[in-house]
């Protein structure tokens, strides 16, 4: 992959209208031709959380490009403090990381940050990640949607919790992926529409996703749109 051109990436991030600062962060890194991207959604809006999000995003992207996304998250968890702790006062956040290997993405996450895949075809956009929230656990247990939805804002996993809870991982041959904080609460069909309309301008696609997401969320919102480095050769 060393002869790949510059990565095709578009990113946008916006502070929630009632938040004192933006605690989302994103980063990408290329190591020996391997691209990796990370989004961290800090829990809360303190300067400490925002700083952790920036550090964890940079560290995760760099480490994933050199190793693998799941290892990157586990290593980044050390930024929340050592030894690991589940103390609720510990600065933390959700994280999603993707690394591009030949013709495939490896994606890992902890918390409710999200990843979506898209091939610019009739299959549309599909979600790659399952939220690590108590709401999703209730859905999995067959509880009514109305009950589960009330707990969607309660993650049971995060950077700090990953050493105790673990990390989830998937792979996909998607030509494009979108990484996002949980502030992006759009249906897959809406995400697809923005991607299709701006397939030649990843940055604009990300900006429009964040703008549209603002209509459904007052949270910090981040979207990163990335084309797989070998997508043009398939």
C-alpha positions in Angstrom: 0.0 0.0 0.0 3.0 2.3 0.0 2.2 3.7 -3.4 -1.3 4.8 -2.5 -2.2 8.5 -3.2 -3.1 10.8 -0.4 -6.1 9.5 1.6 -9.6 10.8 0.6 -10.9 12.0 3.9 -13.5 14.6 4.8 -14.2 15.6 8.4 -16.4 18.0 10.3 -17.1 18.6 14.0 -19.4 21.0 15.8 -20.0 21.9 19.4 -23.5 21.3 20.8 -25.4 24.6 21.1 -25.7 24.3 24.9 -22.2 22.8 25.5 -19.4 25.0 26.8 -16.9 23.3 24.5 -16.6 20.5 21.9 -15.5 17.3 23.6 -15.4 15.3 20.3 -12.2 14.8 18.5 -11.0 13.0 15.3 -7.6 12.1 13.8 -6.1 10.1 11.0 -2.6 8.7 10.5 -0.7 6.9 7.7 2.1 4.5 8.6 4.0 2.6 5.9 1.0 3.3 3.6 -1.6 2.0 6.0 -4.4 4.5 6.8 -6.2 4.6 10.2 -8.9 7.0 11.4 -10.3 7.5 14.8 -13.2 9.4 16.4 -13.5 10.0 20.2 -16.7 11.3 21.8 -15.7 12.6 25.2 -18.2 12.0 28.1 -19.1 15.4 29.4 -17.8 18.9 28.5 -14.9 19.7 30.8 -11.5 20.8 29.6 -10.1 17.5 30.9 -12.5 15.4 28.9 -11.8 17.5 25.7 -8.1 17.1 26.2 -8.4 13.4 26.7 -10.5 13.1 23.5 -7.9 14.9 21.4 -5.1 12.8 22.9 -7.0 9.5 22.5 -8.0 10.3 18.9 -4.4 11.0 17.9 -3.0 8.1 19.8 -5.6 5.6 18.5 -5.2 6.6 14.9 -1.4 6.4 15.1 -1.4 3.1 16.9 -4.0 1.5 14.7 -2.0 2.4 11.6 1.0 0.7 13.1 -0.9 -2.3 14.6 -4.6 -2.8 14.7 -7.8 -0.9 15.8 -8.7 -3.2 18.8 -5.1 -3.0 20.2 -5.1 0.8 19.6 -8.2 1.2 21.8 -6.8 -1.0 24.6 -3.6 0.9 24.5 -5.4 4.3 24.4 -7.4 3.3 27.5 -4.2 3.9 29.5 -4.6 7.6 28.8 -7.6 7.6 31.2 -5.2 6.6 34.1 -3.4 3.7 35.6 -4.2 1.3 37.0 -7.6 1.0 35.2 -10.6 2.1 37.1 -14.4 2.2 36.7 -14.6 5.3 39.0 -17.3 7.4 37.4 -15.2 10.6 38.0 -12.5 9.3 35.6 -12.4 11.3 32.3 -13.5 9.0 29.5 -15.4 8.8 26.2 -16.6 6.5 23.4 -14.2 5.6 20.6 -14.3 4.1 17.2 -11.2 3.3 15.1 -10.8 2.0 11.5 -7.7 0.8 9.7 -7.4 0.1 6.0 -5.7 -3.1 4.9 -5.7 -4.2 1.2 -9.4 -4.2 0.1 -10.7 -4.4 3.7 -11.4 -2.2 6.8 -10.9 -3.4 10.3 -13.1 -1.5 12.7 -13.1 -1.6 16.5 -15.1 0.4 19.1 -15.9 0.9 22.8 -19.0 2.9 23.6 -21.6 4.4 21.3 -19.5 6.1 18.7 -20.5 4.6 15.3 -19.2 3.4 12.0 -21.1 3.0 8.7 -20.2 1.3 5.5 -21.2 2.3 1.9 -20.3 0.9 -1.6 -22.1 3.6 -3.7 -24.5 0.9 -4.9 -28.1 -0.4 -4.4 -27.2 -1.9 -1.0 -27.2 1.6 0.6 -25.5 2.5 3.9 -25.3 0.0 6.7 -24.2 0.4 10.3 -21.1 -1.6 11.2 -21.2 -1.0 15.0 -23.6 -1.9 17.7 -23.9 0.7 20.5 -22.5 -0.3 23.8 -25.4 1.2 25.8 -27.9 -0.1 28.3 -30.6 0.7 25.8 -29.1 -1.7 23.3 -28.8 -4.4 25.9 -32.5 -4.0 26.7 -33.3 -4.3 23.0 -31.2 -7.5 22.8 -33.2 -8.8 25.7 -36.5 -8.2 23.9 -37.6 -5.2 25.9 -40.0 -2.7 24.2 -38.4 0.0 22.1 -39.9 2.7 24.2 -38.3 1.2 27.3 -34.9 0.7 25.6 -34.8 4.2 24.1 -34.9 5.8 27.6 -31.5 4.1 28.3 -29.7 4.9 25.0 -27.8 7.7 26.6 -26.2 5.3 29.2 -23.1 3.6 27.8 -21.7 0.6 29.6 -18.4 0.7 27.8 -15.8 3.5 27.1 -12.1 4.1 26.9 -11.8 3.8 30.7 -14.1 0.7 30.8 -12.5 -1.2 27.9 -10.0 -3.0 30.0 -12.9 -4.5 32.0 -15.6 -4.8 29.4 -13.6 -5.4 26.2 -13.6 -4.1 22.7 -15.8 -5.1 19.8 -14.5 -5.4 16.3 -15.7 -6.2 12.7 -14.3 -6.1 9.2 -15.9 -4.9 6.0 -15.0 -4.6 2.4 -16.9 -1.3 2.1 -15.4 1.2 -0.3 -16.4 4.1 2.0 -16.9 4.3 5.8 -18.3 7.0 8.0 -17.1 7.3 11.6 -19.2 9.4 13.9 -19.9 10.5 17.4 -23.3 9.6 18.9 -24.4 13.2 18.2 -25.0 12.1 14.5 -28.4 10.6 14.9 -29.4 10.2 11.2 -31.0 7.2 9.5 -28.9 5.2 7.2 -30.9 6.4 4.2 -30.2 10.0 5.1 -26.5 9.3 5.4 -26.5 7.6 2.0 -28.3 10.6 0.4 -25.5 13.0 1.5 -22.8 10.6 0.4 -24.3 10.1 -3.0 -24.8 13.8 -3.6 -21.2 14.5 -2.6 -19.2 11.5 -3.6 -16.5 13.7 -5.1 -16.3 16.0 -2.1 -15.8 14.0 1.2 -15.3 17.2 3.2 -18.6 18.7 2.1 -20.4 15.4 2.7 -19.1 15.4 6.3 -20.1 19.0 6.8 -23.6 18.4 5.5 -24.0 15.3 7.7 -23.1 17.3 10.8 -25.4 20.1 9.8 -28.3 17.7 9.3 -27.5 15.9 12.5 -27.9 19.2 14.4 -31.6 19.1 13.6 -31.9 15.9 15.7 -29.4 16.4 18.4 -28.0 19.1 20.7 -24.9 17.0 21.4 -21.4 17.6 20.0 -21.5 16.1 16.6 -18.6 14.7 14.5 -18.5 12.9 11.1 -15.5 11.6 9.2 -16.0 10.3 5.7 -13.2 8.1 4.3 -12.7 6.3 1.1 -10.7 3.0 1.2 -7.3 3.7 -0.4 -7.8 0.8 -2.9 -11.4 1.5 -3.7 -10.6 3.0 -7.0 -8.9 -0.2 -8.2 -11.8 -2.5 -7.5 
